[in-house]
Amino acid sequence: MEHLRTVDDVMTQAVVSVDHDTAFKDIVETMRMWNVSALPVLSAGGKVTGVVSEADLLLAATHIDPDRAITAERLMTRPAVTVTKDTTIQAAARLMARRHLKRLPVVDGDGHLIGVVSRGDLLKVYLRSDADIGAEIRELITGLLVQRGSAEIHVHVACGVAYLYGSLPDPTLEDVVVRAAAAVPGVVDVRADFTVTVPA
C-alpha cells in the first residue's frame, strides 16, 4: 500500500455540496440520496462558507417559520471548519475529534472546495500491512542513525504495534528512535527494549 500521510492521499474528490439558497427539503433529499450527514455550503464563487448538518436541520425543524424560507444560508454553521490537502492525517484526525466532526471539507489556498475527508478516510492509514510499516521504520531509523555511531536495531511489527530492540551507542537516542517510529503512518503503538553499548 502506498504511504498515506496527508489528507490529499485519502480524501474523496467527488464532493456533494449545496448552494446558499438551497431549500430545506432539497438539503434533506440530497443527504438521503448521497447517504451523508453534512454538506458544505458554497458561495457563488465556489468557496466554502459554511456546513449544514443533520443536527442543523433537526434544530430548524422544531421552529419552522412559515413566513420565511429556510435555506442553507440560514441553517449552516459558520465559519466552516476546513483543512487543506497538505494537512497531515494525524492533524486532521485531532481536529475532527476535538470538534466532534464526522467530515471535513478540503479547500485550496483560496477557500474553494476540492474534496471531503471523513473519519473512515482517515482510518485507511491503518490498513497498511505490518511488512510495509516495518520496512518504512527500518528505512527511517537507518537514515536517522547513519552518523550517530554504532547501533544495531531490530524492528518487528505485529497488528500495527512496532517492537524495537537492539543496542544504541547513546541512551538519548532511544527517544529519537521511538518518536520517529511512532510518526510512521499506520503505527498504533511502539514498544522499545534497548541496551546501551558505549564505544570503547
C-alpha positions as CSV (number, residue, x, y, z in Angstrom):
1,M,0.0,0.0,0.0
2,E,1.2,3.5,-0.8
3,H,2.3,5.7,2.1
4,L,-0.7,7.6,3.3
5,R,0.5,10.8,5.0
6,T,-1.8,13.8,4.1
7,V,-5.4,14.5,3.6
8,D,-4.7,14.5,-0.2
9,D,-3.9,10.8,0.0
10,V,-7.2,9.8,1.4
11,M,-9.8,12.4,0.6
12,T,-12.8,12.0,-1.6
13,Q,-12.7,14.3,-4.6
14,A,-16.2,13.8,-5.9
15,V,-17.9,16.1,-3.4
16,V,-21.6,16.8,-2.9
17,S,-22.4,20.3,-1.8
18,V,-25.3,22.8,-1.7
19,D,-25.6,26.5,-2.6
20,H,-26.6,29.2,-0.2
21,D,-30.2,29.3,-1.5
22,T,-30.8,25.5,-1.4
23,A,-34.1,24.9,0.4
24,F,-34.6,22.8,3.5
25,K,-36.3,19.8,1.8
26,D,-33.7,19.8,-1.0
27,I,-31.0,19.6,1.6
28,V,-32.7,16.7,3.3
29,E,-33.1,14.9,0.0
30,T,-29.5,15.4,-1.0
31,M,-28.3,14.0,2.3
32,R,-30.6,11.0,1.9
33,M,-29.6,10.4,-1.7
34,W,-25.8,10.5,-1.0
35,N,-26.0,9.0,2.5
36,V,-24.1,11.8,4.1
37,S,-24.7,13.6,7.4
38,A,-23.4,17.0,6.5
39,L,-22.9,19.1,3.3
40,P,-20.6,22.0,2.6
41,V,-22.3,25.2,1.6
42,L,-20.7,27.1,-1.3
43,S,-20.8,30.8,-2.3
44,A,-21.5,31.7,-5.9
45,G,-17.7,31.6,-6.4
46,G,-17.4,28.1,-5.2
47,K,-15.9,28.9,-1.8
48,V,-16.9,27.1,1.4
49,T,-18.7,29.5,3.6
50,G,-20.4,27.0,6.0
51,V,-21.6,23.5,6.6
52,V,-25.1,22.3,7.1
53,S,-25.6,19.1,9.1
54,E,-28.4,16.8,10.2
55,A,-28.2,18.5,13.6
56,D,-28.8,21.9,12.0
57,L,-31.8,20.5,10.1
58,L,-33.4,18.9,13.2
59,L,-33.0,22.1,15.2
60,A,-34.6,24.1,12.4
61,A,-37.5,21.7,12.1
62,T,-38.5,22.4,15.7
63,H,-39.3,26.1,15.0
64,I,-40.1,26.5,11.3
65,D,-41.3,30.0,10.4
66,P,-43.9,29.6,7.6
67,D,-43.3,33.2,6.5
68,R,-39.6,32.8,6.0
69,A,-37.9,30.4,3.6
70,I,-35.5,28.1,5.3
71,T,-32.3,27.9,3.2
72,A,-28.8,26.5,3.6
73,E,-27.6,30.0,4.4
74,R,-29.9,30.3,7.4
75,L,-29.2,26.8,8.6
76,M,-25.5,26.4,8.1
77,T,-22.8,26.6,10.8
78,R,-20.2,29.2,10.0
79,P,-17.4,29.6,9.6
80,A,-16.8,26.2,8.2
81,V,-14.1,24.1,9.8
82,T,-11.9,23.1,6.9
83,V,-8.5,21.6,6.1
84,T,-6.1,21.8,3.1
85,K,-4.9,18.8,1.1
86,D,-1.5,19.2,2.7
87,T,-2.8,18.7,6.3
88,T,-1.4,15.6,7.8
89,I,-3.8,12.7,8.6
90,Q,-2.9,13.0,12.3
91,A,-3.7,16.7,12.4
92,A,-7.0,16.2,10.6
93,A,-7.9,13.4,13.0
94,R,-7.1,15.6,16.0
95,L,-9.2,18.4,14.6
96,M,-12.1,16.1,13.9
97,A,-12.0,14.6,17.3
98,R,-11.7,18.0,19.1
99,R,-14.6,19.5,17.2
100,H,-16.7,16.3,17.2
101,L,-17.0,16.3,13.4
102,K,-17.6,13.3,11.1
103,R,-16.5,15.0,7.9
104,L,-14.2,18.0,6.9
105,P,-14.3,20.0,3.7
106,V,-10.9,20.2,2.0
107,V,-10.2,23.5,0.4
108,D,-7.4,25.0,-1.7
109,G,-5.5,28.1,-0.8
110,D,-8.3,30.4,-1.9
111,G,-11.0,28.5,0.0
112,H,-12.5,26.7,-2.9
113,L,-13.8,23.2,-2.3
114,I,-11.6,20.4,-3.7
115,G,-12.7,17.4,-1.6
116,V,-14.0,16.0,1.6
117,V,-12.4,13.8,4.2
118,S,-14.3,11.6,6.6
119,R,-13.5,9.6,9.7
120,G,-13.5,6.5,7.6
121,D,-11.0,8.0,5.1
122,L,-8.6,8.9,8.0
123,L,-8.7,5.3,9.2
124,K,-7.4,4.0,5.9
125,V,-3.9,4.5,7.1
126,Y,-4.4,1.6,9.5
127,L,-4.9,-0.8,6.6
128,R,-1.2,-0.8,5.8
129,S,0.4,-4.2,6.1
130,D,2.8,-4.8,9.0
131,A,5.6,-5.6,6.5
132,D,5.1,-2.2,4.8
133,I,5.2,-0.4,8.1
134,G,8.2,-2.3,9.3
135,A,10.1,-1.5,6.1
136,E,9.4,2.2,6.4
137,I,10.5,2.2,10.1
138,R,13.8,0.5,9.2
139,E,14.5,2.9,6.4
140,L,13.7,5.9,8.6
141,I,15.8,4.7,11.6
142,T,18.8,3.9,9.3
143,G,18.7,7.4,8.0
144,L,18.5,8.9,11.5
145,L,21.4,6.9,12.9
146,V,23.7,6.8,9.9
147,Q,26.1,9.4,11.5
148,R,25.4,8.7,15.2
149,G,27.8,5.9,15.9
150,S,27.3,2.1,16.0
151,A,23.7,1.0,16.5
152,E,22.0,-2.3,16.0
153,I,18.2,-2.0,15.8
154,H,15.8,-4.8,15.0
155,V,12.2,-4.0,14.0
156,H,9.2,-6.3,14.2
157,V,5.6,-5.1,13.6
158,A,2.5,-7.0,14.6
159,C,-1.0,-5.7,14.2
160,G,0.4,-2.2,13.9
161,V,2.5,-2.3,17.0
162,A,6.2,-1.7,16.4
163,Y,8.6,-3.6,18.6
164,L,12.1,-2.1,18.6
165,Y,15.0,-3.8,20.2
166,G,18.8,-3.9,20.0
167,S,21.7,-1.7,21.1
168,L,22.3,2.0,20.9
169,P,25.6,4.0,21.5
170,D,23.8,6.8,23.4
171,P,20.8,6.5,25.7
172,T,19.4,9.8,24.4
173,L,18.9,8.2,21.0
174,E,16.1,5.9,22.3
175,D,13.6,8.8,22.5
176,V,14.6,9.9,19.0
177,V,14.1,6.4,17.5
178,V,10.8,5.8,19.3
179,R,9.3,9.1,18.2
180,A,10.4,8.5,14.7
181,A,8.7,5.1,14.6
182,A,5.6,6.4,16.2
183,A,5.2,9.0,13.5
184,V,5.1,6.4,10.7
185,P,1.6,6.2,9.3
186,G,-0.2,3.0,10.4
187,V,1.7,2.6,13.7
188,V,-0.6,2.0,16.6
189,D,2.0,1.8,19.4
190,V,5.7,1.5,19.9
191,R,7.4,-0.8,22.4
192,A,11.1,-0.5,22.7
193,D,13.7,-2.5,24.6
194,F,17.3,-1.2,24.0
195,T,20.6,-1.8,25.7
196,V,23.2,1.0,25.6
197,T,26.6,0.0,24.3
198,V,29.1,2.7,24.8
199,P,32.0,2.6,22.3
200,A,35.4,1.7,23.9
